[in-house]
Amino acid sequence: MSNNISEKVDIDNTDGRARDNVKSRYDDLIKKEIWQETAFLISLVVICLGLLLCTWTGSIFHILCIPEPLQLQAKKYLYFALSGMLGGLTFGMKYFYRVVARGWWNQDRRIWRLMSPIISAIIALMVGILIEASFINTGKILNGTTIISIGFLSGYFADEAVGKMYEIANVIFGTNNNNKS
């Protein structure tokens, strides 16, 4: 019985590997691809944070040539999209390190991992537009921190946000109910 207890102590519960099993399970080509993907995701986080800072300081409006009367509205939408991408990146990076560590990393899922932050940005932007159009009521005053929070959560939980958009679409357009009673 003591052998079973020591075996359980020597096994890491997150990936089922023995404590002293430190060698990568991936060959060199796959490790290179994983590190390239890691660099891409980290680069996107840095770019996203930089663009959020440029939006907050207003310097992005000069870069994008957005006239002053439109800057306040543009700031809201940039906040929604960039914070949504940041939320999607956070979710994606959490997923990424888990699948790598547990041996589930797969080349065929790369397109999902690379597209998810972009999809999250679009979803967060659309959630923001739906809030501005009063299709979604947050009950909150939309200042910068509120917008960034909503955008981040929309991006992080993009699948759930799409579900809410589906409900809104059913209210607006009705459902396609082929059942005849």
VENBELWO-V290879 format. One record per pair of residues at least 4 apart in sequence whose ideal C-beta (glycine too) atoms are under 6 Angstrom apart, sorted by the first residue. I is the first residue (numbers start at 1). GAP is how many residues later the second one is. Records with the same first field share a line. If there is no record, write none. Layout:
I = GAP / GAP
//
This chain:
10 = 8 / 9
12 = 5
15 = 86 / 87
17 = 4
24 = 7
25 = 78
26 = 4 / 5
34 = 66
41 = 52
44 = 4 / 45
45 = 44
48 = 34 / 37 / 38
51 = 31
52 = 30
54 = 5 / 6
55 = 5 / 20 / 23
60 = 4
61 = 5 / 10
66 = 4 / 5 / 8
70 = 4
74 = 4
76 = 71
78 = 4
79 = 4 / 68 / 69 / 72
80 = 4 / 44 / 45 / 48 / 67 / 71
81 = 40 / 44
83 = 65 / 68 / 69
84 = 36 / 37 / 40 / 67 / 70 / 71
85 = 32 / 35 / 36
86 = 66
87 = 33 / 65 / 68 / 69
88 = 4 / 28 / 29 / 32 / 67
89 = 28
90 = 66
91 = 65
92 = 4 / 21 / 24 / 25
97 = 4
99 = 5 / 6
100 = 5
111 = 4
115 = 4
120 = 35 / 38
123 = 31 / 35 / 38
124 = 27 / 30 / 31
127 = 27 / 34
130 = 5 / 6
131 = 5 / 7
135 = 33
140 = 6
142 = 4 / 5
153 = 4
154 = 7
157 = 4
169 = 4
170 = 5
//
